[in-house]
Amino acid sequence: MSERFPSDPPPLRVLRSYPPSRPPGPKEAHKGPLLGKKVLLVVTGSIAAYKSPILLRLLRKAGADVQVVLTRSAAKFVGAATFSGLSDHACHTDMWTEHAEGELHVSLAQGADLIIVAPTTADFIARIASGRADDLASATLLSATCPVLLAPAMHPNMWNHPATQRNVATIDADGRIERVGPTHGEVASGESGVGRMVEPDEIATRAVIRLSPRDLAGRHFVVTAGPTLEDLDPIRFIGNRSSGKMGYALAERAAARGARTTLISGPTSLAAPHGVTRVDVRSAVAMRSAVWQALGPDLALADALIMAAAVGDYRPTETRSTKIKREADAVSLELKKNPDILAEVGAARSAKRPILVGFAVETDSDEKVAEYARRKLKQKRCDIVVANHAEDAFGKDDNRITLVTNGDLEPLPRLSKYQLADHILDWIAKRVGAPA
């Protein structure tokens, strides 16, 4: 077993962060983890309302169908036309405008899978706590039976006032509404304290988690992602074109569905998904060391290993400490095989845990790719292999895959990598069952 652990593994950095907050355009393809979900965004009258359009765009990028309710005071900060243009729905501002019978609040509440109030002012918190229903926003909240997220935003003095704290305590005690924040930071006045609204990406992430099934709670999933890079000298390396998007989608969805998730990542430009422990590595040998650390010597520390990383097959026999000069007309590189991480784990496994998921990326016909995946399934003792084409996969937000198991092929159409991640996790969830 000792040969599986390099004697001097590189230091591992563990990072936690949220997804990048670059707001996508409203007309982009929306195929993310909220696909098919209906979200109602309620915007109340805080200066933080300028962040609400960013939140709307993030929710739409995640796949949600978003409608907006704008209070009269919120409209003084951001106009209704902005939200209408971004959501492709008319922005709702008045209970009586569209429904003469005054039941718009009921239809909005019944049609939503999730309601988000961002920003939530101290006044609106007070109205919710007392059960007021004298405008469209408060009446909709009072009619809601779906989950509700509040993102408070106000001056620290208002947040710390005993009346606000009593109202917050009342809402928390009811157990029907979940708060996101507020956080400590600088507010509009330039002062700092608790009262600043959390950033839109954190609210969007909480929405994804709130609307995801928690069928993987109590489980530990290890996911590898991205390329590995093998250094030739301090400047040059051998690598591949993997972006890491599939592995990151798997890690993000596993965490959202309740799993404790360790993401072992080669170099990528992606931010660590919320709730995921990311371990950064560079080479195949470093990834091997990190995988064995996450699984434990007897493989007892994880319920599933998903090897989505594009691990390099070879590395240089020698890594130069100084730059290789451009002198000769031709240069030969001597390479040696990298460790086969998946095969090592498969050979060491004596029970049904951890479930092993391999990936096979090829450049041949569908039939040849499936044939290669079957061989990989057997040779590396996997439970399932995800077969795909390089031209379909690398660097893209969607993919076309085939799930290969013993005696079974399940081709899936081109879907977003989030949707494909859920298909793969659904397959695993049926086999891991409830935690012991």
N, C-alpha and C positions, 0 to 999 in steps of 0.2 A: 504493500500500500504506500510505502514511503516514496516510491518513484513518482507517484501522482502529485506530490507536493514539492515544487521547486524549493530548494533550501533557502533561497533568498528572493521570495516573491516581492514585487514592487509594492510600495505603499498604496493603499486603497483609500480613495476619497469618497465619503458618503455625503450626498447632497440631497436637500429637500427644497423644492420650489414649486411654483405654479406654472401652468402653461404660458407661453408668450402671449402678450396682450395686444399684439398687432391686430387692429380691427379689420376683418375682411370686408370686401364690398358686398352690398346687399344682393347683387345679382349673381354672385358666385354659386357654384353647385353646392347644395347643402345635403351632405350625406353622413353627418356625424352621429354621435351617440344619442342625440335627442330626436332622431328622425321619427316622424309620425306623432310627436308629442305636441300638445297645444299649451302654450305658456301665455299667461296674461301678465303684462308688465304694468304696474301702477306707479306713476311718477308723482311725487308730492313736492311742495314748494320749498326746496332747499337749493342753495347755490351748487350743491353736488349734482343737481339734475343735469349739468352739462356732461356728466359721465354716462347718463342713461342711454343715449344713442349708441355709445360704444358697447354697452352691455347688450342692447338689442341686437347689434350686428354679430356679437359673439354667440348669442343664443341661436340666431339664424344660421350661422356657420356650423353650429353643432347639429343642425337639422330641424330645429323647432319651428313651428308655425306660431308667430308671436303677434298678439294684439296688444294695444296700449290704451290705458286709461290715464288721462292727464287731468290733474286737479286745476282749479282756476288759478291758484297761486303758482303752480308749477309752470303754467303757460307763460308767466312773466319772465321765466328764465330760458325756456326752450319752447319754440312754437310747435303747434300741432302738425304743421306741414312737414317738419323734419321727421317726426315719427311715422307719419303716413307714408312718406317717400321711402323710408328704410324698411318698413314692415310689409308694404304692399297691401295694407288694410287701412281703412279710415281710422283716424285716431278718435277715441271716444272721450268726450269732454262733459257731456250733459245727459242726465238720466232721461230727459224728455225729448231730446232732439230726434232720435230715430224711432223710438217706441212711444207712441202717444199714451199708451196704457201704463207707462212707467215701469216696465218689467225688464229693461235692458240689463239691469244689475243681476237679475236671476239668470238670464240666458248666458251672460258672460261667465258667471260663477260656475254654472253647470257645464259649460263647454270647455273648461280649463282642466288640464292635468296638474298644473302648478300655477300658483300666483306668486309673483315677486313684487314687493314694494321697495323700490330703490330709486331715490333715497326715501327714507321714512323720517318725517319731521317729529319733533316733540309733540306738536299739536295733534298729528295723526295718531301717534301712539296713545295719547290721552283719549282720543275719540274711539279707538278700537277697544281700549280697556273698559270704557264706560258703555260700550255697545251702541254708539251713535250710528245713525244711518241716514244722515241728512244731505248727502250728495252721492254721486255715482260711485266714487272710490270706496267710501265707508260702507255703503249699502251692499256693494259687491263682496267686500270682505265678510260682512255679516251673513251673506247668503252662501258663502263658500263651504264646501265639504272636502275639497281637495287640499293637498299640502300647501302651506303658505310660508314663504321666506320673507323676513323683514331685514332690511339693511339700513339701520339708523344712521342719521347724519345731522349733526347740530354742534353748536358751540359747547366746549367742555363744561361751562357753567350750567348750561341747560341740561346736559346729560347727568350731571352730578346733583341736580336739584332734587330734594326729597320727593316732590310730586312726580317727577319723571321716573325716579327709581321705584316709587309705589306702583305706577302704571306698568312699568316693565315687569315688576314682580307679579302683578295680576295676570299679565299676558303669559308669562312663563309658567305660572301655576296652572293655567287653563290647559296647557299641554297641546294645544291645537296649532300653534304657530312656532316656527323655528327662527331664531335670530342669527344673523351673520354680522358680527361686529356689534358696536363700532370698535375702531382700533385707535391706538395712540398715534398722533401725528399732528402736522400743521394744518390748521383750518383756515377758512377764508380771511379771518381777521389778522392772520399772521401769528397768532398765538398757537401753542401746542398743548395737547392733552388728549384725553379719551373723548371721542366724539366724531372723529373723521370716518367717513364711509369707507368700507373696505373696497379694494379695487375691483373693477368689473370682471376681470378674469377669475378672481376668487369666487364671486357670486355665481358666475356661469358654471364653474367647477362644482360648487355646492348643488346647483340645480341638477347637473348630470348625476351626481351621487344620489340626490333625493329621489330621482325618477328611475334609478337602476334597481334591478332585483338584488337582494342581499343573499343570493344562494351560495356564495362562496365564503361566507363568514366563518371564521375559525380555521381557515386553511392558510397554508403558506405556499405561494407560488414563486418559483424562480424563473425569470425570463431573461434571455440574452438577446442583444440587439446590436445593430450597426455593423460596421466592418471591423476587422483587425488590421493593424498596420505593422509591417516588419521593417525595421530601420536598416538601411544600407550604410549610412553614415549620419552625421548630425543634421544633414539637410534633406537627404533623399530617403524614400521608403518604397516598399511594395505594398499595394493595397487593392481595394476593389470598390465598386460603385454603390455599395449599399448605403442607403440614407438612414436606416434605422426606424423608419416610420411604422413598419409592421410590428416590430417588437415593442415600440413605445405605445402603439395602440393597444396591443395585448396587455401590457403592464397597466395602462390607464384603466382599461375596462375591468381587468381583474380586481384592481383596487376599488373601483367604483362598486363592484358587485360584492365587496366585503372581504376579499382575501388580503392577508398581509403579503405584500408583494416586494420582492427584491429584483431590481432591474440591473443587470450587469451589462454595461454599455461600452462598446468601442467608441472611438471619437466620432461625434455627430454635432450638428448645430442645433439639436433639439433640447428643449428645457425638460427637466424631470417632471413627470406628471404629479399632480397633487396626491399626497398620501402614499407615494412610492419611495422606497429607499433605493437610491441609485448608487451603484459602485462603478467608478470610472476605471477602465483598463485601456491598454493600447495594443498589446501583442496577443497572439494566440496562447502563449505560455501564461501570460498574466490572466487571461480570461479563464484558462483551465484552473489556475490556483483559486480565483474568486468563486468559480462554480463549486469546487470541492469544499471551500470554506462555507458556502451557503447551504450545501446539502449535508455536510457532516461526513466523517469517515465511513459511517455505516448507512448513509443516505436517509437517516431518520428525521432530518430537520425540515424536509419539504414534502408537500403532497404532489407537486407536479414540477417538472422541468420542461420549459418550452424553449427550444434552441432555435430562435429566430435569427440569431446573428449569422452573418456571412463570414465564417472563420476561415482565414487564409490556410491553404493546404500546405504551403511551403514557406520557409524563412531562410535567409542567408546563413551559410555556415559561419560567416564572420561578419561582424558589424564594425566598421572602421570608426576610430575615435576622431579622425579628421576627415575633411572633405576629400572625396575621390576626385583627382584632377582630370580635366579633359585633355588627355595627351594622345593615347593610342587611337587608331582608327576604329577599332572594335574592342569591346570589353566583354569578357565572359563572367557570368555570375554562377557560383556553385551554391545550390540550394539543398536543404534537407527537409524531410517531412515534419510538419507540425503535429502535435498530439491530436488525436481524434477524440474530442471531449465526449461527444455523444456515445461513441462506441465504448469508451472506458466506463461510463456510467451504466450503460446497458449490460456490459459484461459483469459489473460488480453487483448489479441488482439481483437479489434472490427472492424478492417478494413482489407484490403488485404496486408498491410505492417506492419511489415517486412515479407517477405516470410520466412517460417520456414522449415528447412531441418533437419530431424532427422536421426540417424543411429541406426540400430538394428544389433548387433553382437550376434550370437547364435552358439550352438554346435549340432543342430539337423539336420534333413533332409531338403532338399531344400523346400519341401512343408510346413514343420512346420515353417521354418524360414520366408517364405513368409506370412504364416498365422499370425505369431507374428507381423510382420511388418505392416500388415493391421490393426491389433488391435491398435498398437502404433499410426498409422496414425490417427485413429478415436479418440482414448482416449486423445491424446495430441494435437489434432487439428493442425497437421502438413499439409503442402502442398505436401510434398514428404518424403519418408523414404528410405534410402539406406540400403538394407538388405545384410548381408554377414556372412560368417562363420569365427569363431575365428581362425581356423587352416589355413585359406587362407589369413588372414589379418595381424595378429599381428607380427610386426618385419620385415615384408617383403617389398620389393620394388614394388611388384605388388599385384593384388587382383582380385577376381571374385565377382561381385556384381549384385544385381537386384534392379532396380529403381521401387518403389512401389508408385503408386498414386491412387486416387479414381477410381476404376474399371479398372486399368491398371497395368500390370507387364511388365517390360522391362529388361530381363536378358542380361547382357553384358559378353562377354568372358573374360578370364584372360588377363588383360592389365596392363601396368605400372600405378602407382598411379597418375602420371601426366596426363596420357591419361584419366583415370577415372575422375579426377578432371575437365578436360575440358568437358566431357560428362555431369557432374552435373551442371557445370556453363553454358553450352549451354541451358540446361533445364530452368535454372533461367533466363538467358538473354532474352529468348522468352517471359517471363512474366513480367519482370520489365520494359521493353521498354525504351524509352528515358527519361532522368531525367526531372522533371518538371521545 
